[in-house]
């Protein structure tokens, strides 16, 4: 199984920290934020990882190298300008193989058990679905949520009982078939189109999840991990 970490964002809300470092390299409890993801992927037995980058991407490559320090094989998908989530994934498809793959936003922190991704990817393929989403309770900064999770496990575009998309998902390559190469494209419209075809499932996760989008949340996460 392949995994992709999204690391191409500029991190405007993190400035001035991100003026000199890309957001995935900002330190959390003594190591870069992206290192937490890489270590969990390695422990889950996922060896092939693709990282896209744009802003200060050379620093990401020089810091992580080929992934040997993590026991991984890291490949990079460089973007001249950030292509948004779906555009970035579509550009990286040649590196991700023909089977469903795991995608993790580089600017979140979550203690979800990544080993579950293997079985979930198998189920996705067997059920001919296009996506599986890890959803979380709505945080204070995103009270309206994104999607509704039905009792059956299907994800819907309802306006009630909505949950927030964690930025962690498993996708079939076919989800991105309509995206032209090197063209910016958002993920949400693709997901909503697939949801309309009943091709998206998910799970509500109530463990620790943090959208590390501001300096204040970065400091709070750092203190939270150090206190454990």
MIVEX-117895 format. One record per residue: residue in one letter; residue number from 1; y, x, z of N, C-alpha, C, O in turn. Coordinates in steps of 0.001 Angstrom, whole numbers. Layout:
  resn  resi      n.y      n.x      n.z     ca.y     ca.x     ca.z      c.y      c.x      c.z      o.y      o.x      o.z
     a   NUM        Y        X        Z        Y        X        Z        Y        X        Z        Y        X        Z
...
# end
This chain:
  resn  resi      n.y      n.x      n.z     ca.y     ca.x     ca.z      c.y      c.x      c.z      o.y      o.x      o.z
     x     1    -1195      839        0        0        0        0     1250      877        0     1296     1912      665
     x     2     2262      450     -755     3535     1146     -799     4559      419       80     4439     -773      362
     x     3     5547     1172      489     6669      590     1233     7972     1132      664     8012     2226      101
     x     4     9024      361      817    10353      793      383    11344      574     1522    11333     -468     2176
     x     5    12190     1559     1747    13273     1434     2723    14589     1391     1958    14889     2284     1166
     x     6    15364      352     2201    16646      185     1519    17722      985     2241    18022      724     3406
     x     7    18297     1955     1548    19235     2868     2195    20449     3177     1325    21065     4233     1469
     x     8    20795     2258      423    21858     2552     -546    23230     2019     -136    24219     2302     -812
     x     9    23314     1261      945    24585      643     1315    25632     1640     1788    25304     2706     2308
     x    10    26874     1283     1601    27996     2136     1998    28231     2107     3501    28717     3087     4067
     x    11    27894      997     4160    28106      900     5598    29567      798     5984    30031     1506     6878
     x    12    30291      -82     5309    31741     -219     5550    32052     -561     6996    33011      -37     7563
     x    13    31253    -1435     7600    31544    -1851     8980    31259     -733     9977    31670     -814    11135
     x    14    30564      302     9538    30236     1432    10403    31265     2563    10311    31160     3558    11028
     x    15    32244     2413     9442    33236     3475     9332    34022     3608    10636    34289     2597    11285
     x    16    34402     4824    11039    34370     6078    10275    33060     6845    10375    32941     7918     9784
     x    17    32062     6326    11112    30809     7060    11264    30154     7341     9915    29590     8413     9696
     x    18    30237     6358     9011    29570     6504     7723    30435     7207     6676    30052     7276     5508
     x    19    31587     7724     7076    32374     8539     6147    31708     9896     5921    31911    10528     4884
     x    20    30915    10336     6892    30296    11659     6790    28766    11607     6818    28102    12589     6488
     x    21    28212    10461     7213    26757    10293     7242    26393     8936     6648    27069     7945     6926
     x    22    25336     8872     5835    24861     7547     5411    24291     6814     6621    23741     7437     7530
     x    23    24423     5509     6629    24042     4724     7801    22608     4986     8277    22388     5038     9487
     x    24    21616     5154     7380    20245     5386     7870    20072     6686     8650    19076     6845     9355
     x    25    21014     7614     8539    20901     8871     9277    21662     8860    10594    21640     9855    11320
     x    26    22327     7773    10917    23025     7698    12203    21988     7762    13331    20940     7121    13252
     x    27    22285     8536    14373    21279     8734    15425    21138     7549    16362    22121     6925    16761
     x    28    19884     7251    16706    19541     6225    17689    18511     6839    18633    17401     7169    18215
     x    29    18871     6987    19883    17970     7562    20890    17394     8898    20435    16202     9164    20591
     x    30    18256     9725    19874    17871    11088    19575    17290    11366    18206    16943    12509    17908
     x    31    17174    10341    17356    16694    10600    16002    17325     9606    15032    17782     8540    15444
     x    32    17352     9946    13758    17988     9057    12779    17339     7675    12765    16134     7534    12977
     x    33    18150     6674    12516    17644     5298    12458    16465     5181    11502    15477     4515    11812
     x    34    16563     5822    10342    15491     5695     9351    14203     6349     9824    13119     5965     9386
     x    35    14306     7331    10713    13100     8002    11214    12214     7045    11987    10990     7173    11951
     x    36    12811     6081    12690    12012     5079    13417    11129     4307    12444     9962     4047    12737
     x    37    11677     3940    11287    10896     3232    10275     9785     4119     9733     8638     3687     9617
     x    38    10126     5358     9404     9148     6262     8796     7984     6530     9736     6832     6569     9302
     x    39     8269     6712    11004     7198     6959    11973     6271     5759    12096     5055     5920    12200
     x    40     6842     4547    12086     6018     3344    12189     5166     3132    10932     4025     2678    11018
     x    41     5725     3460     9777     4952     3350     8544     3773     4311     8565     2662     3951     8175
     x    42     4020     5538     9022     2940     6522     9095     1843     6066    10050      658     6192     9740
     x    43     2231     5536    11212     1247     5049    12178      444     3877    11624     -707     3672    12007
     x    44     1050     3112    10726      364     1960    10128     -507     2356     8944    -1153     1506     8331
     x    45     -522     3650     8622    -1363     4095     7521     -763     3873     6151    -1466     3950     5144
     x    46      542     3597     6099     1230     3453     4808     1831     4808     4470     2778     5254     5119
     x    47     1289     5451     3469     1656     6838     3169     2716     6986     2089     3488     7943     2113
     x    48     2766     6064     1152     3684     6187       14     4931     5350      247     4867     4123      325
     x    49     6060     6030      357     7317     5367      705     8392     5712     -324     8563     6870     -707
     x    50     9096     4696     -753    10226     4869    -1663    11509     4578     -892    11591     3585     -168
     x    51    12499     5433    -1044    13803     5224     -418    14857     5220    -1521    14970     6183    -2279
     x    52    15627     4141    -1611    16740     4159    -2563    18004     4616    -1850    18140     4447     -638
     x    53    18899     5177    -2585    20147     5635    -1977    21255     5696    -3015    21001     5772    -4217
     x    54    22484     5662    -2529    23664     5796    -3381    24698     6634    -2633    24945     7789    -2980
     x    55    25303     6034    -1593    26328     6735     -822    25716     7888      -31    24841     7675      809
     x    56    26179     9116     -301    25714    10315      403    24194    10452      369    23573    10927     1320
     x    57    23622    10030     -734    22173    10075     -861    21604    11476     -800    20458    11664     -393
     x    58    22391    12462    -1201    21903    13842    -1137    21581    14253      293    20682    15062      521
     x    59    22313    13697     1257    22044    14020     2657    20714    13409     3115    19983    14009     3903
     x    60    20418    12217     2615    19137    11586     2955    17987    12434     2419    17014    12691     3129
     x    61    18103    12866     1172    17029    13665      578    16881    15016     1277    15763    15467     1528
     x    62    17997    15656     1588    17908    16976     2223    17348    16873     3640    16676    17792     4107
     x    63    17620    15760     4328    17142    15603     5702    15670    15220     5752    14933    15707     6610
     x    64    15235    14356     4845    13864    13831     4905    12897    14578     3997    11690    14576     4240
     x    65    13410    15206     2970    12558    15960     2061    11488    15102     1414    11730    13950     1055
     x    66    10303    15677     1271     9214    14938      623     8403    14086     1594     7410    13468     1211
     x    67     8835    14058     2854     8171    13219     3850     7053    13888     4613     6436    13266     5479
     x    68     6777    15152     4306     5641    15834     4943     5781    15887     6459     4777    15846     7171
     x    69     7009    15978     6965     7215    16048     8414     6778    14769     9116     6533    14767    10322
     x    70     6683    13683     8356     6244    12396     8917     4800    12069     8521     4261    11046     8942
     x    71     4180    12922     7723     2863    12612     7201     2914    11605     6068     1962    10856     5855
     x    72     4036    11584     5333     4250    10613     4272     4521    11307     2941     4831    12497     2888
     x    73     4397    10539     1882     4855    10963      560     6090    10135      218     5986     8950      -96
     x    74     7257    10769      281     8501    10047       31     8988    10329    -1389     9059    11477    -1829
     x    75     9320     9245    -2090     9953     9334    -3404    11309     8638    -3312    11494     7714    -2520
     x    76    12243     9090    -4125    13607     8575    -4049    13991     7849    -5329    13631     8257    -6433
     x    77    14729     6769    -5149    15281     6019    -6268    16803     6074    -6134    17406     5309    -5382
     x    78    17401     6994    -6880    18846     7227    -6769    19611     6207    -7610    19230     5898    -8739
     x    79    20694     5693    -7036    21551     4742    -7730    22959     5327    -7819    23517     5767    -6813
     x    80    23527     5331    -9014    24890     5843    -9171    25871     5009    -8352    26757     5545    -7687
     x    81    25702     3721    -8409    26416     2788    -7543    25378     1824    -6998    24402     1507    -7679
     x    82    25582     1358    -5781    24593      498    -5141    24329     -752    -5993    25261    -1398    -6474
     x    83    23055    -1075    -6169    22642    -2171    -7044    22336    -3461    -6301    21730    -4367    -6874
     x    84    22740    -3567    -5042    22380    -4708    -4198    20867    -4645    -3922    20163    -3791    -4462
     x    85    20386    -5554    -3083    18999    -5477    -2643    17997    -5672    -3782    17132    -4822    -3995
     x    86    18107    -6779    -4512    17138    -7051    -5575    17270    -6049    -6712    16263    -5624    -7279
     x    87    18495    -5666    -7055    18691    -4689    -8116    18090    -3339    -7759    17498    -2668    -8604
     x    88    18248    -2947    -6497    17685    -1681    -6048    16167    -1692    -6064    15537     -712    -6461
     x    89    15578    -2808    -5631    14116    -2915    -5648    13601    -2915    -7084    12610    -2254    -7395
     x    90    14283    -3665    -7963    13851    -3733    -9358    13879    -2353   -10007    12974    -2013   -10770
     x    91    14891    -1563    -9719    14973     -212   -10281    13818      659    -9799    13327     1516   -10534
     x    92    13387      435    -8558    12340     1261    -7959    10924      786    -8283     9961     1443    -7888
     x    93    10769     -324    -8981     9440     -880    -9237     8445      124    -9836     7277      109    -9448
     x    94     8860      992   -10765     7890     1954   -11306     7273     2866   -10249     6206     3439   -10471
     x    95     7939     3005    -9100     7436     3854    -8019     6609     3080    -7001     6009     3677    -6107
     x    96     6571     1750    -7130     5985      907    -6088     4620      332    -6441     4006     -329    -5604
     x    97     4137      560    -7634     2807       94    -7989     2780    -1365    -8406     3815    -2029    -8471
     x    98     1586    -1848    -8684     1406    -3194    -9230     1091    -4241    -8175     1078    -5435    -8475
     x    99      835    -3812    -6942      446    -4740    -5879     1632    -5064    -4974     2652    -4376    -5032
     x   100     1517    -6095    -4140     2595    -6408    -3192     2929    -5212    -2301     2048    -4448    -1907
     x   101     4201    -5068    -1997     4682    -3930    -1223     5618    -4398     -115     6206    -5478     -183
     x   102     5737    -3560      898     6587    -3849     2053     7982    -3285     1808     8128    -2173     1300
     x   103     9008    -4055     2171    10397    -3588     2086    11061    -3765     3443    10927    -4807     4084
     x   104    11782    -2727     3873    12479    -2753     5158    13926    -2349     4944    14197    -1315     4334
     x   105    14849    -3145     5433    16254    -2743     5414    16433    -1504     6289    15962    -1467     7426
     x   106    17101     -511     5765    17285      717     6514    18206      597     7702    18248     1495     8543
     x   107    18952     -502     7793    19925     -642     8877    19515    -1700     9904    20368    -2320    10538
     x   108    18204    -1901    10063    17722    -2749    11150    16786    -1925    12025    16269     -892    11600
     x   109    16578    -2392    13242    15597    -1783    14150    14730    -2916    14668    15232    -3933    15146
     x   110    13406    -2724    14564    12500    -3811    14953    11188    -3222    15436    10699    -2239    14879
     x   111    10613    -3827    16484     9329    -3341    17000     8148    -4186    16514     7079    -4185    17125
     x   112     8356    -4907    15407     7252    -5637    14782     6136    -4668    14404     6406    -3543    13985
     x   113     4884    -5100    14550     3713    -4281    14271     3503    -4166    12754     3025    -5098    12107
     x   114     3866    -3018    12211     3812    -2818    10759     2379    -2835    10231     2168    -3068     9040
     x   115     1394    -2594    11090        7    -2605    10615     -387    -3965    10036    -1330    -4048     9249
     x   116      313    -5014    10412       20    -6349     9880      309    -6453     8384     -188    -7357     7713
     x   117     1099    -5542     7874     1527    -5629     6479      355    -5557     5509      394    -6184     4450
     x   118     -678    -4810     5850    -1822    -4671     4948    -2481    -6028     4676    -2667    -6411     3521
     x   119    -2828    -6748     5738    -3480    -8049     5574    -2537    -9061     4938    -2961    -9893     4136
     x   120    -1273    -8993     5291     -300    -9937     4730     -151    -9736     3223      -17   -10701     2471
     x   121     -174    -8478     2792      -80    -8196     1355    -1304    -8720      622    -1198    -9239     -489
     x   122    -2455    -8582     1242    -3686    -9097      636    -3632   -10618      515    -3985   -11177     -523
     x   123    -3185   -11286     1584    -3066   -12746     1559    -2055   -13201      511    -2267   -14209     -164
     x   124     -965   -12465      376       63   -12807     -604     -539   -12827    -2006     -298   -13743    -2792
     x   125    -1323   -11798    -2297    -1927   -11697    -3627    -2986   -12770    -3831    -3048   -13389    -4893
     x   126    -3815   -12992    -2822    -4884   -13994    -2943    -4328   -15401    -3116    -4920   -16227    -3812
     x   127    -3190   -15672    -2483    -2590   -17009    -2546    -1580   -17162    -3673     -935   -18203    -3798
     x   128    -1440   -16116    -4501     -523   -16139    -5648      899   -16484    -5227     1608   -17211    -5923
     x   129     1302   -15952    -4078     2674   -16157    -3628     3532   -14961    -4014     3016   -13901    -4370
     x   130     4838   -15142    -3940     5761   -14097    -4383     6389   -13317    -3234     6824   -12181    -3424
     x   131     6442   -13917    -2037     7116   -13227     -939     6625   -13718      412     6226   -14872      571
     x   132     6666   -12817     1374     6448   -13129     2779     7615   -12543     3550     7961   -11378     3356
     x   133     8234   -13339     4429     9445   -12918     5135     9226   -12920     6647     8659   -13861     7202
     x   134     9678   -11868     7296     9724   -11841     8753    11064   -12435     9174    12120   -11885     8863
     x   135    11012   -13553     9876    12217   -14250    10336    12388   -14037    11830    11417   -13818    12555
     x   136    13625   -14103    12278    13946   -13912    13691    14901   -15011    14144    15564   -15634    13315
     x   137    14979   -15257    15471    15966   -16212    15969    17378   -15764    15575    17663   -14569    15494
     x   138    18236   -16726    15337    19585   -16399    14874    20358   -15600    15914    20489   -16042    17056
     x   139    20874   -14431    15539    21694   -13646    16472    23099   -14239    16579    23480   -15065    15749
     x   140    23872   -13833    17582    25220   -14389    17761    26123   -14215    16551    26974   -15065    16286
     x   141    25947   -13112    15805    26841   -12870    14671    26393   -13594    13397    27059   -13504    12366
     x   142    25252   -14320    13467    24763   -15051    12298    24135   -16372    12758    22947   -16603    12535
     x   143    24924   -17233    13396    24364   -18427    14036    23801   -19468    13077    22978   -20292    13477
     x   144    24231   -19444    11811    23771   -20471    10867    22392   -20185    10301    21760   -21085     9748
     x   145    21904   -18948    10425    20584   -18610     9912    20527   -18554     8401    21553   -18655     7728
     x   146    19321   -18392     7865    19125   -18252     6423    18123   -19244     5848    18397   -19906     4847
     x   147    16950   -19346     6492    15871   -20163     5954    15207   -20966     7066    15281   -20616     8244
     x   148    14557   -22049     6659    13770   -22855     7589    12307   -22447     7494    11790   -22228     6399
     x   149    11649   -22348     8624    10219   -22042     8650     9463   -23306     9026     9641   -23836    10123
     x   150     8617   -23792     8116     7858   -25003     8362     6632   -24699     9222     6210   -23548     9337
     x   151     6074   -25735     9817     4900   -25566    10683     3722   -24965     9925     2865   -24318    10527
     x   152     3672   -25171     8624     2588   -24650     7789     2721   -23156     7534     1794   -22528     7023
     x   153     3875   -22579     7887     4132   -21181     7581     4899   -20987     6292     5254   -19862     5939
     x   154     5159   -22084     5580     5957   -21995     4355     7435   -21880     4717     7900   -22478     5688
     x   155     8154   -21110     3929     9594   -20961     4114    10304   -21959     3210     9956   -22103     2038
     x   156    11300   -22644     3759    12054   -23653     3018    13547   -23345     3095    13998   -22556     3925
     x   157    14296   -23989     2209    15752   -23795     2175    16480   -24906     2916    17538   -25358     2479
     x   158    15922   -25343     4021    16514   -26442     4770    17778   -26041     5499    18107   -24861     5611
     x   159    18471   -27037     5989    19706   -26811     6736    19528   -26991     8235    20475   -26820     9003
     x   160    18307   -27337     8653    18049   -27526    10073    16981   -26550    10533    16133   -26119     9751
     x   161    17036   -26209    11808    16051   -25294    12396    15926   -23995    11609    14827   -23475    11418
     x   162    17064   -23480    11155    17041   -22274    10346    16862   -21027    11209    17297   -20977    12359
     x   163    16222   -20042    10632    16042   -18732    11248    16746   -17700    10381    17144   -17989     9253
     x   164    16892   -16519    10908    17549   -15435    10184    16507   -14513     9559    15526   -14147    10206
     x   165    16723   -14140     8307    15852   -13184     7646    16100   -11805     8245    17241   -11346     8306
     x   166    15038   -11151     8683    15150    -9887     9406    15470    -8691     8516    15861    -7637     9016
     x   167    15310    -8842     7210    15424    -7694     6322    14100    -6978     6139    14048    -5889     5567
     x   168    13023    -7593     6628    11672    -7052     6468    10851    -8083     5709    10736    -9229     6143
     x   169    10285    -7685     4585     9523    -8625     3779     8468    -7923     2941     8494    -6704     2769
     x   170     7547    -8712     2426     6525    -8215     1512     6685    -8998      216     6770   -10226      221
     x   171     6723    -8266     -894     7045    -8893    -2170     6036    -8531    -3247     5545    -7404    -3309
     x   172     5737    -9504    -4090     4990    -9225    -5297     5982    -8730    -6353     7090    -9259    -6443
     x   173     5609    -7729    -7149     6541    -7236    -8168     7061    -8323    -9105     8162    -8207    -9643
     x   174     6270    -9380    -9301     6677   -10456   -10211     7960   -11145    -9760     8653   -11752   -10575
     x   175     8287   -11057    -8459     9515   -11682    -7961    10742   -11128    -8669    11760   -11811    -8777
     x   176    10651    -9896    -9149    11816    -9210    -9714    11765    -9112   -11234    12507    -8337   -11838
     x   177    10884    -9902   -11848    10666    -9803   -13290    11906   -10130   -14110    12042    -9646   -15234
     x   178    12808   -10937   -13573    13985   -11356   -14353    15181   -10437   -14181    16227   -10670   -14786
     x   179    15048    -9396   -13367    16171    -8501   -13105    16200    -7392   -14155    15227    -6655   -14317
     x   180    17307    -7281   -14856    17457    -6218   -15853    17587    -4869   -15164    18165    -4788   -14080
     x   181    17064    -3814   -15766    17153    -2476   -15156    18591    -2050   -14906    19476    -2267   -15734
     x   182    18803    -1446   -13758    20117     -881   -13391    21235    -1913   -13351    22397    -1587   -13592
     x   183    20882    -3162   -13045    21881    -4207   -12908    21924    -4688   -11464    20879    -4984   -10885
     x   184    23121    -4772   -10867    23209    -5286    -9493    22675    -6718    -9418    22941    -7540   -10295
     x   185    21921    -6997    -8362    21382    -8343    -8179    21076    -8555    -6708    20540    -7673    -6036
     x   186    21422    -9733    -6218    21170   -10076    -4823    19761   -10642    -4664    19189   -11197    -5602
     x   187    19218   -10488    -3462    17861   -10959    -3201    17803   -12454    -2925    16853   -13117    -3342
     x   188    18798   -12997    -2231    18740   -14394    -1800    18489   -15381    -2942    17655   -16272    -2781
     x   189    19177   -15266    -4098    18889   -16219    -5181    17447   -16153    -5666    16861   -17184    -5996
     x   190    16866   -14959    -5715    15465   -14839    -6127    14549   -15532    -5129    13608   -16228    -5511
     x   191    14832   -15335    -3850    14010   -15962    -2818    14122   -17481    -2870    13120   -18186    -2743
     x   192    15332   -17982    -3056    15512   -19440    -3080    14827   -20051    -4304    14319   -21171    -4237
     x   193    14813   -19333    -5398    14103   -19824    -6585    12599   -19864    -6317    11920   -20820    -6692
     x   194    12086   -18818    -5665    10660   -18782    -5326    10320   -19840    -4274     9247   -20443    -4317
     x   195    11243   -20063    -3326    11035   -21095    -2307    10907   -22469    -2950    10100   -23293    -2518
     x   196    11707   -22712    -3985    11646   -24001    -4684    10281   -24223    -5342     9880   -25359    -5595
     x   197     9579   -23129    -5614     8242   -23214    -6201     7145   -23111    -5148     5969   -22957    -5478
     x   198     7539   -23198    -3875     6599   -23126    -2747     5808   -21813    -2767     4608   -21799    -2493
     x   199     6494   -20714    -3094     5815   -19423    -3248     6252   -18404    -2204     6081   -17201    -2397
     x   200     6826   -18893    -1078     7290   -17978      -32     6766   -18459     1318     6910   -19631     1667
     x   201     6163   -17558     2065     5712   -17859     3415     6399   -16910     4387     7110   -15995     3974
     x   202     6181   -17134     5681     6844   -16272     6648     6327   -16472     8061     5408   -17252     8313
     x   203     6947   -15746     8964     6591   -15816    10378     7851   -15621    11204     8729   -14840    10836
     x   204     7939   -16336    12328     9047   -16144    13262     8646   -15083    14269     7629   -15212    14952
     x   205     9451   -14033    14358     9182   -12950    15290    10211   -12977    16402    11415   -12986    16146
     x   206     9732   -12989    17646    10637   -13115    18792    10732   -11822    19602    11275   -11821    20706
     x   207    10207   -10725    19060    10338    -9439    19733    11709    -8836    19504    12657    -9543    19165
     x   208    11811    -7548    19687    13099    -6868    19551    13453    -6654    18086    12682    -6069    17326
     x   209    14609    -7128    17708    15155    -6920    16362    16658    -6773    16483    17310    -7570    17158
     x   210    17208    -5769    15842    18652    -5531    15888    19163    -5242    14483    18641    -4368    13792
     x   211    20164    -5965    14074    20898    -5651    12848    21953    -4619    13240    22977    -4963    13830
     x   212    21697    -3356    12910    22575    -2276    13366    23758    -2176    12408    23881    -1214    11651
     x   213    24626    -3189    12455    25683    -3273    11456    27047    -2809    11896    27948    -2681    11067
     x   214    27227    -2552    13182    28532    -2132    13685    28342     -998    14686    27256     -845    15246
     x   215    29381     -204    14916    29276      859    15924    28884      326    17299    28153      985    18038
     x   216    29367     -862    17640    29053    -1440    18941    27559    -1745    19067    26958    -1485    20109
     x   217    26962    -2294    18009    25530    -2588    18044    24705    -1303    18027    23623    -1249    18613
     x   218    25207     -286    17366    24522     1006    17361    24463     1586    18768    23416     2063    19207
     x   219    25585     1544    19468    25635     2059    20844    24736     1235    21753    24021     1792    22586
     x   220    24764      -90    21601    23942     -956    22444    22455     -692    22210    21678     -662    23164
     x   221    22052     -498    20948    20651     -208    20642    20245     1139    21229    19158     1275    21791
     x   222    21104     2114    21100    20840     3439    21642    20577     3361    23147    19628     3957    23655
     x   223    21427     2622    23846    21266     2487    25290    20018     1693    25643    19337     2007    26619
     x   224    19712      658    24848    18540     -183    25095    17254      632    24976    16365      509    25817
     x   225    17152     1447    23957    15930     2245    23766    15813     3325    24831    14728     3570    25358
     x   226    16915     3961    25143    16883     5022    26153    16517     4493    27531    15960     5225    28350
     x   227    16828     3222    27793    16561     2650    29106    15096     2269    29302    14657     2043    30430
     x   228    14338     2196    28201    12940     1773    28282    12056     2944    28686    10841     2786    28808
# end
